[in-house]
């Protein structure tokens, strides 16, 4: 197939585009699970299945240079993606000729896993700054002795609830230096920072060290996975979290942030200058609110996106789709924004600023940031409600295809529904039994509506469940679980070792070794711009 909507670029030219440091959106259109097998270091995983849901957030400027990436035999992904992007107003489209295979044949590195730049950076930090760490067995011995310790878990609360170190308190990454004075007032208390694996443990511990808190600080080597692999029991469904920051704590945090800002050259920007920047049509800008999500939902500035600081460093490619873009970080007092900016600067982002003269709650927009849902034409889609669908199922007059993420399908789906990946429609529907009506569903129903156009190419009568599977649940109707009817393999998502069957120790060890080995692979690749500071 000849790609008509995007110009080809070979591997050598693309590498020069990456190294030159200009604005570039490198978008891999394969499903996330396929992407995780082999991809370019700086590629952003944006599957064709969910393009409309995320493109406007990840790549807000329509004239930015975009290079689409897929496999050698994925011309249909590239052509369809390029056509959709052209329809959405994107004007400067290229694609990697020959796909990731051509990149490898040119002698360049391919990476496995996800969020690789951030994870490699964590290993780089530990290697270059000699971030102190302890093993799970050492921490367990400290607990048994009754040592004066505080265990701070730097992951989001949702992850903390799933599994945590006994005695741990949830303090997501950017909150550590902000709340440390209130959480650990005794300077003789040893602070242990953990996450599920390595990256956020290292970055969290080093954040406190960079802030020059007086306490001994260590990272828990290999996090909750290391704790499990040491044969120790994890807690589940815990809620212990940080308190509100006190006035004294805020003063302490402000002084710590000033130290960090000076050391790492954190720049500030005024509201007036920001207003001018926002008028520049030749520059991509991201306004990122680095506070915790609850604060964001309670009130945030118009045009900002929630990007909790710890997660922004941990998974930068999930928030920023344009390499070389301008990043403006927002909070209420500059502390969390400064701490986050210091890490982005070390990762190689050259144009990072902290907003001053305003607060994250300016504008008082409430709720979550909503995707634009480009390309969704409500008028062309037939719907069926929950009651109607239940009746049709009882009569055997309908078959349901669920295009939600496979992890949602596995945990609960409408009885008898088939799992199908949108980007593989309509071919995958050949595996789905014929019925007078095909009903598409997804978690909220939005993705199903987008998939309806693809499904109609199968020449079936297609409708969409209004409100998606969530509406089915709200009606009190039964779900079934597991991968029961699979039109596709669950390749839409990369599964973490702890997402797999309980006790998958082999995959955990493999994952932890992979993280450590990233340092040498990054050096071979040669396109990262990680920086060290004295």
JODA-V37265 format. One record per residue. N is the residue number from 1. OMEGA is omega as a letter, one per 30 degrees, with the letter a starting at -180 (999 if undefined). BURIAL is + if it has 9 or more other ideal C-beta (glycine too) atoms within 8 Angstrom, else -. Layout:
((N:OMEGA:BURIAL) (N:OMEGA:BURIAL))
This chain:
((1:l:-) (2:l:-) (3:a:+) (4:a:-) (5:a:+) (6:a:+) (7:l:-) (8:l:+) (9:a:+) (10:a:+) (11:a:+) (12:a:-) (13:l:-) (14:l:+) (15:l:+) (16:l:-) (17:l:+) (18:a:+) (19:a:-) (20:l:-) (21:l:-) (22:l:-) (23:a:+) (24:l:+) (25:a:+) (26:a:+) (27:l:+) (28:a:+) (29:l:+) (30:l:+) (31:a:+) (32:l:+) (33:l:+) (34:l:+) (35:a:+) (36:l:+) (37:a:-) (38:a:-) (39:l:+) (40:a:+) (41:a:+) (42:l:+) (43:l:+) (44:l:+) (45:l:+) (46:a:+) (47:l:+) (48:a:+) (49:a:+) (50:a:+) (51:a:+) (52:a:+) (53:a:+) (54:a:+) (55:a:+) (56:l:+) (57:a:+) (58:a:+) (59:a:+) (60:a:-) (61:a:+) (62:a:-) (63:a:-) (64:l:+) (65:l:+) (66:l:+) (67:l:+) (68:a:+) (69:l:+) (70:l:+) (71:a:+) (72:a:-) (73:a:-) (74:a:+) (75:a:+) (76:l:-) (77:a:+) (78:a:+) (79:a:+) (80:l:+) (81:l:+) (82:l:+) (83:l:+) (84:a:+) (85:l:+) (86:l:+) (87:l:-) (88:l:+) (89:l:-) (90:a:+) (91:a:-) (92:a:-) (93:l:+) (94:l:+) (95:l:+) (96:a:+) (97:l:+) (98:l:+) (99:a:+) (100:l:+) (101:l:+) (102:l:+) (103:l:+) (104:l:+) (105:l:-) (106:l:+) (107:a:-) (108:a:+) (109:l:-) (110:a:+) (111:l:+) (112:l:-) (113:l:+) (114:a:+) (115:a:+) (116:l:+) (117:a:+) (118:a:+) (119:l:+) (120:l:+) (121:l:+) (122:l:+) (123:l:+) (124:l:+) (125:a:+) (126:a:+) (127:a:-) (128:a:-) (129:l:+) (130:l:-) (131:a:+) (132:a:-) (133:l:+) (134:l:+) (135:l:+) (136:a:+) (137:l:-) (138:l:-) (139:l:+) (140:l:+) (141:l:-) (142:l:+) (143:a:+) (144:l:-) (145:a:-) (146:l:-) (147:l:-) (148:a:-) (149:l:+) (150:a:+) (151:a:+) (152:a:+) (153:a:+) (154:a:+) (155:l:+) (156:a:+) (157:a:+) (158:l:-) (159:l:+) (160:l:+) (161:a:+) (162:a:-) (163:a:+) (164:l:+) (165:l:+) (166:a:-) (167:a:-) (168:l:+) (169:a:+) (170:l:+) (171:a:+) (172:a:+) (173:a:+) (174:a:+) (175:a:+) (176:a:+) (177:a:+) (178:a:+) (179:a:+) (180:a:+) (181:l:+) (182:a:+) (183:a:+) (184:a:+) (185:a:-) (186:a:-) (187:l:-) (188:l:-) (189:l:+) (190:a:+) (191:l:+) (192:l:+) (193:l:+) (194:l:+) (195:l:+) (196:a:+) (197:a:+) (198:a:+) (199:a:+) (200:l:+) (201:a:+) (202:a:+) (203:l:+) (204:l:+) (205:a:+) (206:l:+) (207:a:+) (208:l:+) (209:l:+) (210:l:+) (211:l:+) (212:l:-) (213:a:+) (214:a:-) (215:l:+) (216:a:-) (217:l:+) (218:l:+) (219:l:+) (220:a:+) (221:l:+) (222:l:+) (223:a:+) (224:l:+) (225:l:+) (226:l:+) (227:l:+) (228:a:+) (229:l:+) (230:l:+) (231:a:-) (232:a:-) (233:l:-) (234:l:+) (235:l:+) (236:l:-) (237:l:-) (238:a:+) (239:a:-) (240:a:-) (241:a:-) (242:l:+) (243:l:-) (244:a:-) (245:l:+) (246:l:-) (247:l:-) (248:l:-) (249:l:+) (250:l:+) (251:l:-) (252:a:+) (253:l:+) (254:l:+) (255:l:-) (256:l:+) (257:l:+) (258:l:-) (259:a:+) (260:a:+) (261:a:+) (262:a:-) (263:a:+) (264:l:+) (265:a:-) (266:a:+) (267:l:-) (268:l:+) (269:l:+) (270:l:+) (271:a:+) (272:l:-) (273:l:-) (274:l:+) (275:l:-) (276:l:-) (277:a:+) (278:l:-) (279:a:-) (280:a:-) (281:a:-) (282:a:-) (283:l:+) (284:a:+) (285:l:+) (286:l:+) (287:a:+) (288:l:+) (289:a:+) (290:l:+) (291:l:+) (292:a:+) (293:l:+) (294:l:-) (295:l:+) (296:a:+) (297:a:+) (298:l:-) (299:a:+) (300:a:+) (301:l:+) (302:l:-) (303:l:-) (304:l:+) (305:l:+) (306:l:+) (307:a:+) (308:a:+) (309:a:+) (310:l:+) (311:l:+) (312:l:+) (313:a:+) (314:a:+) (315:a:+) (316:a:+) (317:l:+) (318:a:-) (319:a:+) (320:a:+) (321:a:+) (322:l:+) (323:a:+) (324:a:+) (325:l:+) (326:a:+) (327:l:+) (328:a:+) (329:a:+) (330:l:+) (331:a:+) (332:a:-) (333:l:-) (334:a:+) (335:a:+) (336:l:+) (337:l:+) (338:l:+) (339:l:+) (340:l:+) (341:a:+) (342:l:+) (343:l:+) (344:l:+) (345:l:+) (346:l:+) (347:l:+) (348:l:-) (349:a:-) (350:a:-) (351:a:-) (352:a:+) (353:l:+) (354:a:+) (355:l:+) (356:l:+) (357:l:-) (358:l:-) (359:a:+) (360:a:+) (361:l:+) (362:l:-) (363:l:-) (364:l:-) (365:a:-) (366:l:-) (367:a:-) (368:l:-) (369:a:-) (370:l:-) (371:a:+) (372:a:-) (373:l:+) (374:l:+) (375:a:+) (376:a:+) (377:a:-) (378:a:-) (379:a:-) (380:a:-) (381:l:+) (382:a:-) (383:l:-) (384:a:+) (385:a:+) (386:a:+) (387:l:-) (388:a:-) (389:l:+) (390:l:+) (391:l:-) (392:l:+) (393:l:+) (394:a:-) (395:a:-) (396:a:-) (397:a:-) (398:l:+) (399:a:+) (400:l:+) (401:a:+) (402:a:+) (403:l:+) (404:l:+) (405:a:-) (406:l:+) (407:l:+) (408:l:+) (409:a:+) (410:a:+) (411:l:-) (412:l:+) (413:l:+) (414:a:+) (415:l:-) (416:a:+) (417:l:+) (418:l:+) (419:l:+) (420:l:+) (421:a:+) (422:a:+) (423:a:+) (424:l:-) (425:g:+) (426:a:+) (427:a:-) (428:a:+) (429:l:+) (430:l:-) (431:a:-) (432:a:+) (433:l:-) (434:l:-) (435:l:+) (436:a:-) (437:l:+) (438:l:+) (439:l:+) (440:l:+) (441:l:+) (442:a:+) (443:a:+) (444:a:-) (445:a:+) (446:a:+) (447:l:+) (448:l:+) (449:l:+) (450:a:+) (451:a:+) (452:l:+) (453:l:-) (454:a:+) (455:a:+) (456:l:+) (457:l:-) (458:a:+) (459:l:-) (460:l:+) (461:a:-) (462:l:+) (463:a:+) (464:l:+) (465:l:+) (466:l:+) (467:l:+) (468:a:+) (469:l:+) (470:l:+) (471:l:+) (472:l:+) (473:a:+) (474:l:-) (475:l:-) (476:a:-) (477:a:+) (478:l:-) (479:l:+) (480:a:+) (481:l:-) (482:l:-) (483:a:-) (484:a:-) (485:a:-) (486:l:+) (487:l:+) (488:l:+) (489:a:-) (490:a:+) (491:a:+) (492:a:+) (493:l:+) (494:a:+) (495:l:+) (496:a:-) (497:a:+) (498:l:+) (499:a:-) (500:a:-) (501:a:-) (502:l:-) (503:a:-) (504:a:+) (505:a:-) (506:a:-) (507:l:+) (508:l:+) (509:l:+) (510:l:+) (511:a:+) (512:l:+) (513:l:-) (514:l:+) (515:a:+) (516:a:+) (517:a:-) (518:a:+) (519:a:+) (520:l:-) (521:l:+) (522:l:+) (523:l:-) (524:a:-) (525:l:+) (526:a:-) (527:l:+) (528:a:+) (529:l:-) (530:a:+) (531:l:-) (532:l:-) (533:l:-) (534:999:-))
